[in-house]
Amino acid sequence: MTKSALTLSDCAPSSASEPIARENAEDTANLLKAVADPTRLQILAIIARAENKESCVCDLTEPLGLSQPTISHHLKKLAEVDLVEKQRRGTWIWYSLNNKRWNQIAELFS
């Protein structure tokens, strides 16, 4: 599923333009819901600041003080909206930011 970049005018159109397409509005709402959780924001920040810009669950449990299943749940939610990409290495899955998707959030406020 390919996601198109949204601009602020797409989400907050002027009175002279048509409203944002329903599909784009739903996609943007799902994206914002995924990051509207403090733990998920912390996970994204840790991954963004990590060496090689990637982390596995084992790197996240201690700094967040949460269990592996809880971290995995949050990572699953971030992956569902394509904010993180995953790569299996042995028994661990490594997560990295999907910069294209992350930039869609940034573009909403530029």
C-alpha positions in Angstrom: 0.0 0.0 0.0 1.6 3.2 -1.1 1.1 6.3 1.0 1.1 9.8 -0.5 2.5 12.7 1.3 0.0 15.1 2.8 0.3 18.8 3.1 -1.3 21.1 5.7 -3.7 22.3 3.0 -4.8 18.7 2.5 -5.7 18.4 6.1 -7.0 21.9 6.8 -8.3 23.2 3.5 -9.5 26.8 3.1 -13.2 27.4 2.8 -12.8 27.7 -1.0 -11.4 24.2 -1.4 -12.8 20.7 -1.0 -12.2 18.8 2.2 -9.5 16.2 2.5 -10.4 12.9 0.8 -11.9 10.4 3.3 -9.1 7.8 2.6 -6.4 10.4 3.3 -8.2 11.6 6.4 -8.5 8.1 7.8 -4.9 7.3 7.0 -3.7 10.5 8.7 -5.9 9.9 11.7 -4.5 6.4 12.1 -1.0 7.7 11.8 -1.6 10.4 14.5 -3.3 7.8 16.8 -0.3 5.6 16.6 2.0 8.4 17.8 -0.4 9.8 20.3 0.9 7.4 23.0 3.8 8.4 25.2 5.5 5.0 25.1 5.4 5.0 21.3 6.9 8.4 21.1 9.6 7.3 23.5 10.3 4.2 21.3 10.5 6.4 18.1 12.9 8.7 19.9 15.1 5.9 21.1 15.3 4.4 17.6 16.0 7.8 16.0 18.9 8.3 18.4 20.3 4.8 18.3 23.5 3.8 16.6 22.6 3.0 13.0 19.1 4.4 13.7 17.8 0.9 14.7 16.9 -1.0 17.8 15.6 -4.4 18.8 13.1 -5.0 21.6 16.0 -6.0 23.9 17.4 -2.4 23.6 14.1 -0.9 24.6 12.9 -2.8 27.7 15.4 -1.4 30.1 15.3 2.3 29.2 11.5 2.2 29.1 11.1 0.0 32.2 8.6 -2.2 30.3 8.3 -5.9 29.5 9.2 -7.4 26.2 5.5 -8.2 25.4 4.5 -4.6 26.1 7.2 -3.2 23.9 6.4 -5.6 21.1 2.7 -4.5 21.3 3.7 -0.9 20.8 6.1 -1.8 18.0 3.3 -3.7 16.3 1.1 -0.6 16.4 3.9 1.5 14.9 4.5 -1.1 12.2 0.8 -1.3 11.3 0.9 2.4 10.2 4.3 1.9 8.6 6.2 4.2 11.0 8.8 1.5 11.6 10.3 -1.1 9.4 11.5 -4.4 10.7 14.2 -6.8 9.7 14.7 -10.2 11.3 18.2 -11.1 12.3 18.4 -14.5 13.9 15.9 -14.6 16.8 15.6 -10.8 17.1 13.7 -8.3 15.0 15.4 -5.0 14.5 13.3 -1.9 14.0 14.1 1.3 12.1 12.2 4.4 11.3 10.4 4.7 8.0 11.5 8.3 7.3 9.1 8.8 4.4 6.2 8.0 6.7 7.6 10.0 9.6 8.0 13.0 7.3 4.3 12.9 6.5 3.7 13.9 10.2 6.3 16.7 9.9 4.7 18.0 6.8 1.4 18.4 8.5 3.0 21.2 10.6 5.1 22.9 8.0 
